[in-house]
Every structure is written in C-alpha cells, then in structure tokens.
Amino acid sequence: MALLYINARCKQILNFLLTQTKYITTEQIGAEMKVSKRTVYYDICKINLWLEQS
C-alpha cells in the first residue's frame, strides 16, 4: 500500500479539532478554514485514512 500524506489544510483541520473542547460542526470548521462544507468532508476522509495507516 502506498503511503498517504496529508496536506497543510488537513493538518490545520486536525490541529483545530484537537484544540476544541466541545462539539463542533462541519460548517464551523469550514468557516474557520474558509472552505466549503464539502471540502471539509473530503479533508476529514483524507485525515481518517491517514490515521488508519499510522
């Protein structure tokens, strides 16, 4: 299996999620990162795959 790397935005989303102490929606993540909700979904899928391979 090929190594999967995450991009800078995925790292920002992951760091943002790790610093939160309460529930946060995809809309809130999108607003914080200045991207659409759909982009957040794609990036979270990439993050999940990256975490699974680690």
CHARMM internal coordinates of N, CA and C (Angstrom, degrees):
IC EDIT
DIST 1 N 1 CA 1.4544
DIST 1 CA 1 C 1.5284
ANGL 1 N 1 CA 1 C 109.30
DIST 1 C 2 N 1.3002
ANGL 1 CA 1 C 2 N 115.69
DIHE 1 N 1 CA 1 C 2 N 137.46
DIST 2 N 2 CA 1.4597
ANGL 1 C 2 N 2 CA 121.08
DIHE 1 CA 1 C 2 N 2 CA -179.55
DIST 2 CA 2 C 1.5237
ANGL 2 N 2 CA 2 C 110.53
DIHE 1 C 2 N 2 CA 2 C -73.13
DIST 2 C 3 N 1.3009
ANGL 2 CA 2 C 3 N 115.06
DIHE 2 N 2 CA 2 C 3 N 148.63
DIST 3 N 3 CA 1.4624
ANGL 2 C 3 N 3 CA 119.71
DIHE 2 CA 2 C 3 N 3 CA 176.94
DIST 3 CA 3 C 1.5116
ANGL 3 N 3 CA 3 C 109.77
DIHE 2 C 3 N 3 CA 3 C -71.40
DIST 3 C 4 N 1.2883
ANGL 3 CA 3 C 4 N 116.03
DIHE 3 N 3 CA 3 C 4 N 137.53
DIST 4 N 4 CA 1.4543
ANGL 3 C 4 N 4 CA 122.06
DIHE 3 CA 3 C 4 N 4 CA 179.41
DIST 4 CA 4 C 1.5231
ANGL 4 N 4 CA 4 C 108.39
DIHE 3 C 4 N 4 CA 4 C -105.73
DIST 4 C 5 N 1.3012
ANGL 4 CA 4 C 5 N 116.01
DIHE 4 N 4 CA 4 C 5 N 132.76
DIST 5 N 5 CA 1.4557
ANGL 4 C 5 N 5 CA 121.99
DIHE 4 CA 4 C 5 N 5 CA 177.98
DIST 5 CA 5 C 1.5194
ANGL 5 N 5 CA 5 C 109.04
DIHE 4 C 5 N 5 CA 5 C -115.46
DIST 5 C 6 N 1.3195
ANGL 5 CA 5 C 6 N 116.07
DIHE 5 N 5 CA 5 C 6 N 149.44
DIST 6 N 6 CA 1.4620
ANGL 5 C 6 N 6 CA 119.42
DIHE 5 CA 5 C 6 N 6 CA 176.61
DIST 6 CA 6 C 1.5199
ANGL 6 N 6 CA 6 C 108.75
DIHE 5 C 6 N 6 CA 6 C -106.57
DIST 6 C 7 N 1.3219
ANGL 6 CA 6 C 7 N 115.04
DIHE 6 N 6 CA 6 C 7 N 148.55
DIST 7 N 7 CA 1.4605
ANGL 6 C 7 N 7 CA 120.17
DIHE 6 CA 6 C 7 N 7 CA -177.94
DIST 7 CA 7 C 1.5305
ANGL 7 N 7 CA 7 C 110.80
DIHE 6 C 7 N 7 CA 7 C -85.22
DIST 7 C 8 N 1.3060
ANGL 7 CA 7 C 8 N 115.94
DIHE 7 N 7 CA 7 C 8 N 178.34
DIST 8 N 8 CA 1.4730
ANGL 7 C 8 N 8 CA 121.57
DIHE 7 CA 7 C 8 N 8 CA -175.76
DIST 8 CA 8 C 1.5269
ANGL 8 N 8 CA 8 C 111.76
DIHE 7 C 8 N 8 CA 8 C -61.61
DIST 8 C 9 N 1.3443
ANGL 8 CA 8 C 9 N 117.26
DIHE 8 N 8 CA 8 C 9 N -39.55
DIST 9 N 9 CA 1.4664
ANGL 8 C 9 N 9 CA 119.37
DIHE 8 CA 8 C 9 N 9 CA -179.42
DIST 9 CA 9 C 1.5253
ANGL 9 N 9 CA 9 C 110.92
DIHE 8 C 9 N 9 CA 9 C -65.75
DIST 9 C 10 N 1.3372
ANGL 9 CA 9 C 10 N 116.98
DIHE 9 N 9 CA 9 C 10 N -39.60
DIST 10 N 10 CA 1.4636
ANGL 9 C 10 N 10 CA 120.15
DIHE 9 CA 9 C 10 N 10 CA 176.76
DIST 10 CA 10 C 1.5252
ANGL 10 N 10 CA 10 C 110.48
DIHE 9 C 10 N 10 CA 10 C -62.02
DIST 10 C 11 N 1.3169
ANGL 10 CA 10 C 11 N 116.54
DIHE 10 N 10 CA 10 C 11 N -40.30
DIST 11 N 11 CA 1.4672
ANGL 10 C 11 N 11 CA 119.95
DIHE 10 CA 10 C 11 N 11 CA 177.01
DIST 11 CA 11 C 1.5231
ANGL 11 N 11 CA 11 C 110.87
DIHE 10 C 11 N 11 CA 11 C -63.40
DIST 11 C 12 N 1.3458
ANGL 11 CA 11 C 12 N 116.53
DIHE 11 N 11 CA 11 C 12 N -40.02
DIST 12 N 12 CA 1.4655
ANGL 11 C 12 N 12 CA 119.75
DIHE 11 CA 11 C 12 N 12 CA 177.97
DIST 12 CA 12 C 1.5207
ANGL 12 N 12 CA 12 C 111.06
DIHE 11 C 12 N 12 CA 12 C -63.55
DIST 12 C 13 N 1.3173
ANGL 12 CA 12 C 13 N 116.98
DIHE 12 N 12 CA 12 C 13 N -43.04
DIST 13 N 13 CA 1.4652
ANGL 12 C 13 N 13 CA 120.71
DIHE 12 CA 12 C 13 N 13 CA 179.15
DIST 13 CA 13 C 1.5210
ANGL 13 N 13 CA 13 C 110.25
DIHE 12 C 13 N 13 CA 13 C -63.46
DIST 13 C 14 N 1.3215
ANGL 13 CA 13 C 14 N 117.14
DIHE 13 N 13 CA 13 C 14 N -45.24
DIST 14 N 14 CA 1.4592
ANGL 13 C 14 N 14 CA 120.62
DIHE 13 CA 13 C 14 N 14 CA 179.33
DIST 14 CA 14 C 1.5267
ANGL 14 N 14 CA 14 C 111.13
DIHE 13 C 14 N 14 CA 14 C -61.27
DIST 14 C 15 N 1.3217
ANGL 14 CA 14 C 15 N 117.45
DIHE 14 N 14 CA 14 C 15 N -45.19
DIST 15 N 15 CA 1.4681
ANGL 14 C 15 N 15 CA 120.44
DIHE 14 CA 14 C 15 N 15 CA 177.43
DIST 15 CA 15 C 1.5252
ANGL 15 N 15 CA 15 C 111.53
DIHE 14 C 15 N 15 CA 15 C -63.48
DIST 15 C 16 N 1.3265
ANGL 15 CA 15 C 16 N 116.90
DIHE 15 N 15 CA 15 C 16 N -39.40
DIST 16 N 16 CA 1.4605
ANGL 15 C 16 N 16 CA 121.08
DIHE 15 CA 15 C 16 N 16 CA 178.05
DIST 16 CA 16 C 1.5232
ANGL 16 N 16 CA 16 C 110.32
DIHE 15 C 16 N 16 CA 16 C -61.84
DIST 16 C 17 N 1.3357
ANGL 16 CA 16 C 17 N 116.77
DIHE 16 N 16 CA 16 C 17 N -45.15
DIST 17 N 17 CA 1.4613
ANGL 16 C 17 N 17 CA 120.42
DIHE 16 CA 16 C 17 N 17 CA 179.91
DIST 17 CA 17 C 1.5325
ANGL 17 N 17 CA 17 C 111.88
DIHE 16 C 17 N 17 CA 17 C -64.66
DIST 17 C 18 N 1.3095
ANGL 17 CA 17 C 18 N 116.10
DIHE 17 N 17 CA 17 C 18 N -37.33
DIST 18 N 18 CA 1.4617
ANGL 17 C 18 N 18 CA 119.71
DIHE 17 CA 17 C 18 N 18 CA -179.42
DIST 18 CA 18 C 1.5246
ANGL 18 N 18 CA 18 C 113.05
DIHE 17 C 18 N 18 CA 18 C -68.27
DIST 18 C 19 N 1.3280
ANGL 18 CA 18 C 19 N 117.12
DIHE 18 N 18 CA 18 C 19 N -23.45
DIST 19 N 19 CA 1.4668
ANGL 18 C 19 N 19 CA 119.98
DIHE 18 CA 18 C 19 N 19 CA -178.53
DIST 19 CA 19 C 1.5225
ANGL 19 N 19 CA 19 C 112.64
DIHE 18 C 19 N 19 CA 19 C -90.78
DIST 19 C 20 N 1.3402
ANGL 19 CA 19 C 20 N 117.64
DIHE 19 N 19 CA 19 C 20 N -7.74
DIST 20 N 20 CA 1.4613
ANGL 19 C 20 N 20 CA 120.60
DIHE 19 CA 19 C 20 N 20 CA -177.71
DIST 20 CA 20 C 1.5273
ANGL 20 N 20 CA 20 C 110.79
DIHE 19 C 20 N 20 CA 20 C -82.26
DIST 20 C 21 N 1.3137
ANGL 20 CA 20 C 21 N 115.51
DIHE 20 N 20 CA 20 C 21 N 143.50
DIST 21 N 21 CA 1.4685
ANGL 20 C 21 N 21 CA 120.25
DIHE 20 CA 20 C 21 N 21 CA 179.02
DIST 21 CA 21 C 1.5211
ANGL 21 N 21 CA 21 C 112.19
DIHE 20 C 21 N 21 CA 21 C -108.86
DIST 21 C 22 N 1.3277
ANGL 21 CA 21 C 22 N 116.91
DIHE 21 N 21 CA 21 C 22 N -4.59
DIST 22 N 22 CA 1.4648
ANGL 21 C 22 N 22 CA 120.24
DIHE 21 CA 21 C 22 N 22 CA 179.52
DIST 22 CA 22 C 1.5243
ANGL 22 N 22 CA 22 C 109.29
DIHE 21 C 22 N 22 CA 22 C -135.50
DIST 22 C 23 N 1.3273
ANGL 22 CA 22 C 23 N 114.99
DIHE 22 N 22 CA 22 C 23 N 173.61
DIST 23 N 23 CA 1.4653
ANGL 22 C 23 N 23 CA 121.61
DIHE 22 CA 22 C 23 N 23 CA 179.47
DIST 23 CA 23 C 1.5251
ANGL 23 N 23 CA 23 C 110.28
DIHE 22 C 23 N 23 CA 23 C -59.87
DIST 23 C 24 N 1.3295
ANGL 23 CA 23 C 24 N 115.52
DIHE 23 N 23 CA 23 C 24 N 139.77
DIST 24 N 24 CA 1.4641
ANGL 23 C 24 N 24 CA 120.40
DIHE 23 CA 23 C 24 N 24 CA 178.85
DIST 24 CA 24 C 1.5231
ANGL 24 N 24 CA 24 C 108.61
DIHE 23 C 24 N 24 CA 24 C -135.89
DIST 24 C 25 N 1.3171
ANGL 24 CA 24 C 25 N 116.90
DIHE 24 N 24 CA 24 C 25 N 139.08
DIST 25 N 25 CA 1.4613
ANGL 24 C 25 N 25 CA 121.54
DIHE 24 CA 24 C 25 N 25 CA -177.45
DIST 25 CA 25 C 1.5243
ANGL 25 N 25 CA 25 C 110.91
DIHE 24 C 25 N 25 CA 25 C -90.27
DIST 25 C 26 N 1.3456
ANGL 25 CA 25 C 26 N 114.31
DIHE 25 N 25 CA 25 C 26 N 164.90
DIST 26 N 26 CA 1.4597
ANGL 25 C 26 N 26 CA 118.98
DIHE 25 CA 25 C 26 N 26 CA 176.74
DIST 26 CA 26 C 1.5249
ANGL 26 N 26 CA 26 C 110.64
DIHE 25 C 26 N 26 CA 26 C -65.91
DIST 26 C 27 N 1.3181
ANGL 26 CA 26 C 27 N 116.67
DIHE 26 N 26 CA 26 C 27 N -30.74
DIST 27 N 27 CA 1.4689
ANGL 26 C 27 N 27 CA 119.92
DIHE 26 CA 26 C 27 N 27 CA 176.69
DIST 27 CA 27 C 1.5279
ANGL 27 N 27 CA 27 C 110.79
DIHE 26 C 27 N 27 CA 27 C -63.89
DIST 27 C 28 N 1.3275
ANGL 27 CA 27 C 28 N 116.43
DIHE 27 N 27 CA 27 C 28 N -40.35
DIST 28 N 28 CA 1.4666
ANGL 27 C 28 N 28 CA 120.34
DIHE 27 CA 27 C 28 N 28 CA 179.10
DIST 28 CA 28 C 1.5297
ANGL 28 N 28 CA 28 C 110.68
DIHE 27 C 28 N 28 CA 28 C -67.07
DIST 28 C 29 N 1.3177
ANGL 28 CA 28 C 29 N 116.16
DIHE 28 N 28 CA 28 C 29 N -40.64
DIST 29 N 29 CA 1.4723
ANGL 28 C 29 N 29 CA 119.33
DIHE 28 CA 28 C 29 N 29 CA 177.46
DIST 29 CA 29 C 1.5262
ANGL 29 N 29 CA 29 C 109.66
DIHE 28 C 29 N 29 CA 29 C -63.28
DIST 29 C 30 N 1.3260
ANGL 29 CA 29 C 30 N 116.35
DIHE 29 N 29 CA 29 C 30 N -45.06
DIST 30 N 30 CA 1.4603
ANGL 29 C 30 N 30 CA 120.54
DIHE 29 CA 29 C 30 N 30 CA 179.13
DIST 30 CA 30 C 1.5135
ANGL 30 N 30 CA 30 C 112.53
DIHE 29 C 30 N 30 CA 30 C -60.38
DIST 30 C 31 N 1.3388
ANGL 30 CA 30 C 31 N 116.79
DIHE 30 N 30 CA 30 C 31 N -41.42
DIST 31 N 31 CA 1.4656
ANGL 30 C 31 N 31 CA 120.60
DIHE 30 CA 30 C 31 N 31 CA 178.51
DIST 31 CA 31 C 1.5248
ANGL 31 N 31 CA 31 C 110.47
DIHE 30 C 31 N 31 CA 31 C -64.75
DIST 31 C 32 N 1.3202
ANGL 31 CA 31 C 32 N 116.49
DIHE 31 N 31 CA 31 C 32 N -40.89
DIST 32 N 32 CA 1.4673
ANGL 31 C 32 N 32 CA 120.86
DIHE 31 CA 31 C 32 N 32 CA -179.54
DIST 32 CA 32 C 1.5344
ANGL 32 N 32 CA 32 C 111.32
DIHE 31 C 32 N 32 CA 32 C -65.67
DIST 32 C 33 N 1.3382
ANGL 32 CA 32 C 33 N 116.50
DIHE 32 N 32 CA 32 C 33 N -40.12
DIST 33 N 33 CA 1.4627
ANGL 32 C 33 N 33 CA 121.70
DIHE 32 CA 32 C 33 N 33 CA -177.28
DIST 33 CA 33 C 1.5286
ANGL 33 N 33 CA 33 C 112.79
DIHE 32 C 33 N 33 CA 33 C -91.22
DIST 33 C 34 N 1.3324
ANGL 33 CA 33 C 34 N 116.43
DIHE 33 N 33 CA 33 C 34 N -7.37
DIST 34 N 34 CA 1.4734
ANGL 33 C 34 N 34 CA 122.22
DIHE 33 CA 33 C 34 N 34 CA -178.78
DIST 34 CA 34 C 1.5301
ANGL 34 N 34 CA 34 C 111.87
DIHE 33 C 34 N 34 CA 34 C 62.11
DIST 34 C 35 N 1.3501
ANGL 34 CA 34 C 35 N 114.93
DIHE 34 N 34 CA 34 C 35 N 46.45
DIST 35 N 35 CA 1.4612
ANGL 34 C 35 N 35 CA 121.80
DIHE 34 CA 34 C 35 N 35 CA 175.78
DIST 35 CA 35 C 1.5229
ANGL 35 N 35 CA 35 C 108.39
DIHE 34 C 35 N 35 CA 35 C -135.55
DIST 35 C 36 N 1.3266
ANGL 35 CA 35 C 36 N 116.25
DIHE 35 N 35 CA 35 C 36 N 169.19
DIST 36 N 36 CA 1.4623
ANGL 35 C 36 N 36 CA 120.58
DIHE 35 CA 35 C 36 N 36 CA -179.71
DIST 36 CA 36 C 1.5265
ANGL 36 N 36 CA 36 C 111.01
DIHE 35 C 36 N 36 CA 36 C -76.02
DIST 36 C 37 N 1.3252
ANGL 36 CA 36 C 37 N 114.34
DIHE 36 N 36 CA 36 C 37 N 164.11
DIST 37 N 37 CA 1.4661
ANGL 36 C 37 N 37 CA 120.50
DIHE 36 CA 36 C 37 N 37 CA 178.04
DIST 37 CA 37 C 1.5263
ANGL 37 N 37 CA 37 C 109.81
DIHE 36 C 37 N 37 CA 37 C -62.60
DIST 37 C 38 N 1.3191
ANGL 37 CA 37 C 38 N 117.29
DIHE 37 N 37 CA 37 C 38 N -38.35
DIST 38 N 38 CA 1.4698
ANGL 37 C 38 N 38 CA 121.37
DIHE 37 CA 37 C 38 N 38 CA 179.31
DIST 38 CA 38 C 1.5281
ANGL 38 N 38 CA 38 C 111.12
DIHE 37 C 38 N 38 CA 38 C -62.74
DIST 38 C 39 N 1.3245
ANGL 38 CA 38 C 39 N 117.17
DIHE 38 N 38 CA 38 C 39 N -40.38
DIST 39 N 39 CA 1.4662
ANGL 38 C 39 N 39 CA 121.09
DIHE 38 CA 38 C 39 N 39 CA 177.46
DIST 39 CA 39 C 1.5137
ANGL 39 N 39 CA 39 C 110.42
DIHE 38 C 39 N 39 CA 39 C -62.88
DIST 39 C 40 N 1.3250
ANGL 39 CA 39 C 40 N 116.88
DIHE 39 N 39 CA 39 C 40 N -39.07
DIST 40 N 40 CA 1.4690
ANGL 39 C 40 N 40 CA 120.83
DIHE 39 CA 39 C 40 N 40 CA 177.48
DIST 40 CA 40 C 1.5319
ANGL 40 N 40 CA 40 C 109.56
DIHE 39 C 40 N 40 CA 40 C -61.13
DIST 40 C 41 N 1.3414
ANGL 40 CA 40 C 41 N 117.15
DIHE 40 N 40 CA 40 C 41 N -44.19
DIST 41 N 41 CA 1.4658
ANGL 40 C 41 N 41 CA 120.37
DIHE 40 CA 40 C 41 N 41 CA 178.10
DIST 41 CA 41 C 1.5204
ANGL 41 N 41 CA 41 C 111.37
DIHE 40 C 41 N 41 CA 41 C -59.19
DIST 41 C 42 N 1.3220
ANGL 41 CA 41 C 42 N 117.73
DIHE 41 N 41 CA 41 C 42 N -46.25
DIST 42 N 42 CA 1.4626
ANGL 41 C 42 N 42 CA 121.19
DIHE 41 CA 41 C 42 N 42 CA 178.34
DIST 42 CA 42 C 1.5246
ANGL 42 N 42 CA 42 C 111.26
DIHE 41 C 42 N 42 CA 42 C -60.34
DIST 42 C 43 N 1.3186
ANGL 42 CA 42 C 43 N 116.62
DIHE 42 N 42 CA 42 C 43 N -44.71
DIST 43 N 43 CA 1.4604
ANGL 42 C 43 N 43 CA 120.23
DIHE 42 CA 42 C 43 N 43 CA -178.55
DIST 43 CA 43 C 1.5230
ANGL 43 N 43 CA 43 C 111.45
DIHE 42 C 43 N 43 CA 43 C -66.82
DIST 43 C 44 N 1.3204
ANGL 43 CA 43 C 44 N 117.96
DIHE 43 N 43 CA 43 C 44 N -37.71
DIST 44 N 44 CA 1.4645
ANGL 43 C 44 N 44 CA 120.44
DIHE 43 CA 43 C 44 N 44 CA 178.25
DIST 44 CA 44 C 1.5304
ANGL 44 N 44 CA 44 C 110.11
DIHE 43 C 44 N 44 CA 44 C -65.98
DIST 44 C 45 N 1.3248
ANGL 44 CA 44 C 45 N 117.40
DIHE 44 N 44 CA 44 C 45 N -36.65
DIST 45 N 45 CA 1.4711
ANGL 44 C 45 N 45 CA 120.27
DIHE 44 CA 44 C 45 N 45 CA 174.81
DIST 45 CA 45 C 1.5262
ANGL 45 N 45 CA 45 C 110.62
DIHE 44 C 45 N 45 CA 45 C -61.65
DIST 45 C 46 N 1.3316
ANGL 45 CA 45 C 46 N 116.78
DIHE 45 N 45 CA 45 C 46 N -43.64
DIST 46 N 46 CA 1.4684
ANGL 45 C 46 N 46 CA 121.00
DIHE 45 CA 45 C 46 N 46 CA 177.56
DIST 46 CA 46 C 1.5267
ANGL 46 N 46 CA 46 C 110.80
DIHE 45 C 46 N 46 CA 46 C -61.77
DIST 46 C 47 N 1.3323
ANGL 46 CA 46 C 47 N 116.47
DIHE 46 N 46 CA 46 C 47 N -43.06
DIST 47 N 47 CA 1.4683
ANGL 46 C 47 N 47 CA 121.09
DIHE 46 CA 46 C 47 N 47 CA 179.62
DIST 47 CA 47 C 1.5243
ANGL 47 N 47 CA 47 C 110.03
DIHE 46 C 47 N 47 CA 47 C -62.55
DIST 47 C 48 N 1.3366
ANGL 47 CA 47 C 48 N 117.40
DIHE 47 N 47 CA 47 C 48 N -44.41
DIST 48 N 48 CA 1.4614
ANGL 47 C 48 N 48 CA 120.93
DIHE 47 CA 47 C 48 N 48 CA 178.88
DIST 48 CA 48 C 1.5182
ANGL 48 N 48 CA 48 C 112.04
DIHE 47 C 48 N 48 CA 48 C -60.38
DIST 48 C 49 N 1.3418
ANGL 48 CA 48 C 49 N 117.27
DIHE 48 N 48 CA 48 C 49 N -44.49
DIST 49 N 49 CA 1.4672
ANGL 48 C 49 N 49 CA 120.14
DIHE 48 CA 48 C 49 N 49 CA 177.44
DIST 49 CA 49 C 1.5241
ANGL 49 N 49 CA 49 C 111.35
DIHE 48 C 49 N 49 CA 49 C -62.31
DIST 49 C 50 N 1.3239
ANGL 49 CA 49 C 50 N 116.14
DIHE 49 N 49 CA 49 C 50 N -41.21
DIST 50 N 50 CA 1.4520
ANGL 49 C 50 N 50 CA 120.96
DIHE 49 CA 49 C 50 N 50 CA 179.25
DIST 50 CA 50 C 1.5291
ANGL 50 N 50 CA 50 C 111.29
DIHE 49 C 50 N 50 CA 50 C -62.83
DIST 50 C 51 N 1.3380
ANGL 50 CA 50 C 51 N 116.21
DIHE 50 N 50 CA 50 C 51 N -41.62
DIST 51 N 51 CA 1.4637
ANGL 50 C 51 N 51 CA 120.77
DIHE 50 CA 50 C 51 N 51 CA 178.90
DIST 51 CA 51 C 1.5240
ANGL 51 N 51 CA 51 C 111.50
DIHE 50 C 51 N 51 CA 51 C -68.09
DIST 51 C 52 N 1.3151
ANGL 51 CA 51 C 52 N 117.41
DIHE 51 N 51 CA 51 C 52 N -36.78
DIST 52 N 52 CA 1.4603
ANGL 51 C 52 N 52 CA 121.10
DIHE 51 CA 51 C 52 N 52 CA 179.11
DIST 52 CA 52 C 1.5132
ANGL 52 N 52 CA 52 C 112.26
DIHE 51 C 52 N 52 CA 52 C -65.59
DIST 52 C 53 N 1.3194
ANGL 52 CA 52 C 53 N 118.16
DIHE 52 N 52 CA 52 C 53 N -33.99
DIST 53 N 53 CA 1.4616
ANGL 52 C 53 N 53 CA 120.36
DIHE 52 CA 52 C 53 N 53 CA -178.31
DIST 53 CA 53 C 1.5236
ANGL 53 N 53 CA 53 C 111.99
DIHE 52 C 53 N 53 CA 53 C -81.10
DIST 53 C 54 N 1.3100
ANGL 53 CA 53 C 54 N 117.47
DIHE 53 N 53 CA 53 C 54 N -15.29
DIST 54 N 54 CA 1.4784
ANGL 53 C 54 N 54 CA 120.22
DIHE 53 CA 53 C 54 N 54 CA -178.33
DIST 54 CA 54 C 1.5045
ANGL 54 N 54 CA 54 C 112.02
DIHE 53 C 54 N 54 CA 54 C -74.65
END
COOR INIT
IC SEED 1 N 1 CA 1 C
IC BUILD
